[in-house]
Amino acid sequence: MNTTPSSSPRTRALVLGGGGSTGNAWLIGVIAGLYDAGLDVTTADVTIGTSAGSTAAAQIAGATPPEVYAATVAAPPSRTGPAGAGRAPGKPVADQLERMTAIIAASSDAADYRRRIAAAALTLDAASDGSWSARWHAIVAKRLPSPHWPARTVLITAIDARSGDPVVFDRDSGVDLVDAVAASCSSGLPFAIGDDRYLDGGYRSNADNADLAAGCERVLVLSPFGGRTLMPLEWGVHLEAQLDELRACGSSVETVFPDSEALFGTNAMDLSLRPSAARAGYAQGKARAEQLSEFWC
């Protein structure tokens, strides 16, 4: 299986970070707000999606931003989702964060952390009934306007649950778009693609993975978590370190962070907050459109 993104000239990169269900809604809102104000960032030469950002990347590749936004602000069916973002059934976000924090504390660096989080996920998988991947695939498929990879370059991040190695899926990887997004959003139980197992792309380095935009002239990062990370800063994988490296290599970089953290964190999987998160993102997109147009165009 080829999991190395294809090479092609890239001028503008759109980086869509992870952030749970509310993060996905905020991303869609920002993109729609920019679009309605005259700036279409879906024209990026490369779009990089991680976890909730991978869902957003696939959504805007299959429908227009206004269409995706309208669907996002529709009334949610319930307060919380079904074991959202690939977590083990019945495990709240706080428990997942506690588990991640403990594994980070025991790890020596980001690579060691990925190996440990992967091993923990495989242990959960061994104790499960084996139905997770099929159920998660069906849930993800319903969220995407199209199951097909777009013609433009979209990179979806994940990690290999057996080795902890980073993985990047694109249309040349031999993996269906739905599978790639499902893998990128599986933060607890690993997602099966054939005989392989994959985990959330946020474990790769951070929730944004902006380093994959290396070589692009202009990089726009939409980060639901505002660049925050649980990993120690000395590991050098946090967003600001990646942006510094991009700038040092000649890229111009702009970021959009949420105005408020209240819709994220432990509230990230609360479906009832999706409309509020989307509207907040939309307002930010419209407010930043003029300034970002000068940068993007």
Order of alpha helices (4+ residues) and beta strands (2+ residues): beta-alpha-beta-alpha-alpha-alpha-alpha-alpha-beta-beta-alpha-beta-beta-beta-alpha-beta-alpha
